[in-house]
């Protein structure tokens, strides 16, 4: 959205107040015994009456279709079942992020239960994303006959074609954007195949761990039908849903449809702490409450990601597959240390990237930065922070001796997966792939100016070249008196929150800010009130050095519109409602 300074809030945002279909929200409210506000928020999320039940009560048995709806799923699951029954050596190539670690781990745990100790290759960031000749050389030495690539492989044509020609049976399980051609392998299971025709559109939202879980459902069914479990216990696939939830949330895929059921059920499994690795990681982090999607994305996920960014990329899967308390505790402690190291490296690169972006004239609506001593393990995080800081697509690159490794993060309106595929087809980059909002790529150093021009013109053609103001989407306008403990409890029915289902933003109009005071590390605590009476505790985090905090602390009884989220505060075991202020605007 083009910026108009007259319409900006004190946080520098344009507020987009959602229009609600009153008729639809009334029907949903009556049918499911929920308040009109909650039903209205569901309407804002695009939930129609037929979807309301599965949104409020997401269940695997109703949201997961027969896995065979995906192309090559029957072929892939039959080959995997055959390998298990014949005790073949199976090998897995994964990825170094959380989705890669969790998807590799779910396969590994399933195979181990069924008597197969798989060979595992997780490439380091220096080795590069996806299948490699090095991995297949290891597998050849280990006498593997079946190789499964998960969270990678869809566009690894050369490596996989060579490996298939050597006699490996290769199954690709992936969720990244696909091209018209596919590698010449045994099977490619990817809901984003261009020739996919399944009627369940939400399957295309799955992370790799979600596609992997569907594959295991199909394989397990075949093994059961073949009598494989006649004299042994069948694995409880539901116990793998903690891994599925973790990978789904951390890969920032939409929490709609089947993904919503994965996370909802997976959080319940995680609360049981059956996975020894996750249990020890939660204990190290002193996470004593029942985990929510927030904890997966911002507490557990970053620690697992850190080992792939600045440590040993194989450790993520080792922790999640560990059956030894001592090993799990040692790994969990190491993860925490890696995360501290990652933050230090990240801050160094971020400051240099900001200097670079702000030190040159912006020709295109994007942030574009690169450096020769930038650790490639943090460039994705830095790209995300540049995107948040400037509200434009961000591209961050590390210049390595063997070429340039890059990572990108996007804003609404720019499909990075399509952009990267186009750049690759035109020979501007050598490798690359990703999703709508995130991508990774490689290119030659001398191609950096050409790549900058290519992505700049691509973005400009879609966004224009005017300054874009960030948009803050407001889901619901309420009176202060309506923000009660009952309302806060009812909001929990909309969880889990995440991509495509963010935590609802509530607007309170014409409120006064009473008794503001600075607390903690730059936070402002206060009470909100209206001329009609009532009082609501509120807090704005890390704001004393910006316009929001200054306005709150310097207010003289004037009225504000306030946007934020509603929380239950359980401090000292006393339950009370609190409003978390995200932004304010003067009346």
Phi, psi and omega in degrees: 000133178294136184287138169229107189301337179290337184258004184276144174284177177292341175274001179081021182251157165263125180274126178251100182276121186293142172272133185246136174282099185298323180294315180293317181296324178295319179297314181295318180300317181291320184289328187242013175053052177235164183289157177301327180295315180295317178296322178296320178296322177298320177298319178299326178286356181084020180274116178270179188298323182290337181266349188302316182298313182289336178285314181285329182228067184290124181229140181299320185294339178258337185259341178268118177281177173302126182306335183292354176295337178276137179302140178070000181294317179299312181298315182295314183292324177296320180291321179293317178299319178299317180296322179293314182296326182267003180056043175286160174277117179258144177233150183232133170249121181245201179233166187266004177265185184294320178298319178295317181295317182288320181290322175297320183291322180295320177295315182299314181297321179294314181295318180298319178301327184261021170086011179247126174261098187286151168280138184233132174233112173252113183293145171286164178295331177291324178292324179106160184290140168090185182298149179219161175298327178301315180299316182288332174296318176298318183292325178296317178296325179276003176062036175287141177251332179238127179242130177247123171262132180229135186067023178189169171109340186299325181244018180272062190298306188297309183298313183289324178296320178295316182294320179296323179293336179278354175111359177287137165275126186236129175242124177264124173242113191209174177216007180281163180302139183252159173260177181297322178269158178234157177296152184275073183239180184296316181202148175233110178256106182205114181297350178260013171303140183291340179263010178294140180230013184293146186278358184262091187299331183290345177295332179290347179277349189296147169280175180298323181295329176290318177295321178298320179296317177301321179296317179295325176300316180292317180296315182298321178298318179295316179298322178295315180297327182277359179079017183297329183264017183299321183242019178210160183288139176280140179294146176270097184297333180300332180288351176271355186289342174295321176293319181296317179296316181299311179294323181295313180294315186288340177271005172053046175265158183300132178270067179229160177058226183299324179302323180296319178292319177306311185286317180302312181285325181295325177295324177295319179294318181297324179296337178283345177055046177280333178278114187298321180296312179295322179300315181291325178294318178295324178292319178300322182273002180055040177272097186261339180279165177299127184296142174243173181303326178303315182296325179294314186282329189238355180241301182283312184305310181301327179292318179291321178297326186298326181292329177279341182272313186232002182236228181255117186295340182280346188289332180302310180293324179298317179297313186288344178255359186295140175242012184240121185299318182293314178299316182297319180294318179297317179294317180300317179295322179294322179299317181297321179292319177302322182293323176297315179297319180300318180298320180295315179295317181300316180298321178298311181292320182299315180299319179293321180294319178298316178302317183292315181295316184277351181267004179225157179290130181281108179280330184228159179283071179201163172252127186223117184212152179204156180205157184274339179245027180270124180294122185292347178289344183245000186294332177292319178295317180296320177300319178297321181287326175294321178299317179292321183291319186251352180057041175222162174301143183234138180233122182233132186231145174249122180274112182254165179302330182259014178136189184252129175252132184228161177219147183223150174227146190240174173241170179303135178107346180236116178270102183294325179302314179292321179299313183293319177299318179297317179296322179291317180297329180271001177078014180283326176238162181268321180219161176167161177181171179161199182246189179298318188257351182212146180204159173233155184200164176227148177203169177276148186303318183291349180269358183304311180300321180293320179294319178300317180293318181298308183290327178299313180292324178298312181292316181299323181293339182255329182255342190081181185243015178274157180298136182254129177266138177296144180255130175255113183278125180257123185274331192200137173256127183228159169278147181304324182295341180277348181275087185243174176297322178298317179296318180297320178295321181293327178302329183298342178292342179275349178289158005280145178268152179170200180303133181074355173214064183290164177300130186301134176263121184253136175255130171250123185262149174053050178254156176251147182258112184251145175049049178292141177209147178281133178223153175059217185266070176083023178265158176236122178257146180199184172236136177262140179215169176229168179296337180275359180102178180093154180213140183224121177297142182213159177211143174241124185273145172045057187231358185294341181258014178230179186296327180297308181296317181297318180295322180294317184286333185258004184299152181234043177087005180284165182269148178227156161263137186233136178239135178185196182243159182253130182231159168261122179263119181254027183300132181055034178060021176251115185276122176210157181276141177224144178257124179265109185283126177259324183200157177220159176216140177287147178284000000 
